[in-house]
């Protein structure tokens, strides 16, 4: 580089390099458009990218050559913007997958997730979560590796969802309160070690389960098109929250933002494991519902399923109804506080909160509107999460991100 002249004429070199750079630079945005369903045809892709038809065609062909998308040129494909049939774009049915893993209070689930948030294969596992994170993470990675062997798919990387805040940049599970893990366990490092030990390709990531659910819903589910998306959900125990701003998770300065579970919604309420009292975590989770309804939670079935089935199947029982309304009111109070602080343009609810919304949507919307400043004027749409296994799909999104950022670089 030291002062040696470029043998090519300056104009020609610059032009061809620029065209090449622009083409490569468009691969990631183009893949993201197909991945999130926003570019169903090549005509839409051309318009969304703001490039020429020739560039969009070359970009689509390159992504198809990488095995990531399918370009369907059959006549009769959906009409393009000029009224002519345009090539249809879809994610490749048999393309690479990400290994997604989720740990919860009753065990784990492993899945293979393709582009478009499509779950290709899944394997649940029930086990008492060992106090040594390496044991259960070893089990879930082994289950995922078995799915990869059975399907013969290429793996782009692995993502893990855990029911704990995950501190960045180290990837420590700070408060795995409903698992027997030690606080501060280096889960990302342990997960990455298990992924390497299983001989799998690609990087490994870990994050909080509700954050990942929100990311998945924003890209593929009830959060699509939202700019300031608030997600509140129960796992098997406790309550979590997440905020997606302009398509990116808001994680705070060290990954710990949106610990909504410790908003106090009942000053005289139950003592919380955080040291406070009446937190959303203990006033609006599955155990709170079962207790309020006078049910003894048995050890056989997960608390979330027991609580879900009680509301769905026994809502005519006055005790169940009263308990449900009590939880709706407490959840609504928490959401109202969040609406005042965050001014979201949409709220989505997952886990038991989705069931509470479906049981009495008018009651929940009324509490949020009555108790919030911004909620009263116009109201914030409150919707149910729509994806099955949204935390798993979100865990896969982490592993897909390097491919979405630079498809050629990540897959070369
Ligand atoms: Zn608390």
Boltz pocket constraint, residues with backbone or C-beta under 6 A from the ligand:
constraints:
  - pocket:
      binder: B
      contacts: [[A, 261], [A, 262], [A, 263], [A, 272], [A, 273], [A, 274], [A, 275], [A, 276], [A, 277], [A, 279], [A, 281]]
      max_distance: 6.0
